[in-house]
Amino acid sequence: MMYFRKAGMLQFFMLALLVFFAGCGTKIPRLEPLAEPDRSHALARFQEFAEQQSVQALDADIHLRWSVMGQKGNVDGTMQLLAGGTFRVNIVDPIGRPLAIGVGKDEELTVIEIPSGRAFQGPLYGDLWKEYIPAKLKAEQLLPLILGRIPLKDAEVTEIGTVEGETGGVWLTVQERGRENGVHRICFDPLHSVILRDIITNDSRESALNVRYDGYHVMDNLKIPSLIEITGEDIRGSYAIDVTTVYSLEAVSPEVFSVSIPQHFSIEQVP
């Protein structure tokens, strides 16, 4: 598969985590207006949710499953994410031996493929990132997406209503204040105060990707999704990220993001 050309399993793993902004899709469903007092209640609950204590980090074990173009597989891994966009992803084999490490820090991306003895280094948003990750996605958006939060710095609700045939929550159109693109159609459960679905649109207001959340870990009075399902026409398949264990939502030690490449590994500088 094309995903393994440079850095093997890690790049496929990163693609699955970061593919949220891929490609084009279908028109997002039209909203039917929500009547009062349900509208005001749902909007108030969503605003409370949006104003909750922001999570600055995530340290967790995960299990990734995929089914893409007839290819199925799964892999275990760990992730450490910081709100500013610093991240580390580890991939291990079924008995826990390390296969690959990826670290994004200080605008630099390092990928180490352990079985082949190869490493790749370059700018965070350079060729290595662009080959596998849509250029519009930024590293700082990864943490809120994994946590089932709003990946926008200044979110504004422009619509609220229901979708015919859909039950279980109210639907909101959310976008960055003052911007026309980057629109999210979110299904929000006001009773449990969680996002159930996030339909991410492209610049043509079409559905680019559909992210579903289910099951939750509770830590520090916050609900962290335990299952993230990702589908979309452009990826021609589906991914599921099981967040199996959450260790911390507090700042991760800086040492975690300092990785040394073994001297006998070959190193390729990627522009």
Secondary structure, DSSP 4 states (H G I P E B T S, - for coil): -GGGTTTHHHHHHHHHHHGGG-S--PBPPPPEEPPTTHHHHHHHHHHHHHTSPPP-EEEEEEEEEEEETTEEEEEEEEEEEETTS-EEEEEE-TTS-EEEEEEEETTEEEEEETTTTEEEEEETTSHHHHHHS-TT--GGGHHHHHTTS---SSEEEEEEEE-TT--SSEEEEEEETT-SS--EEEEEETTTTEEEEEEEE-TTSBEEEEEEEEEEEEETTEEEEEEEEEEETTTTEEEEEEEEEEEESSPPPGGGG--PPPTTSEEEE--
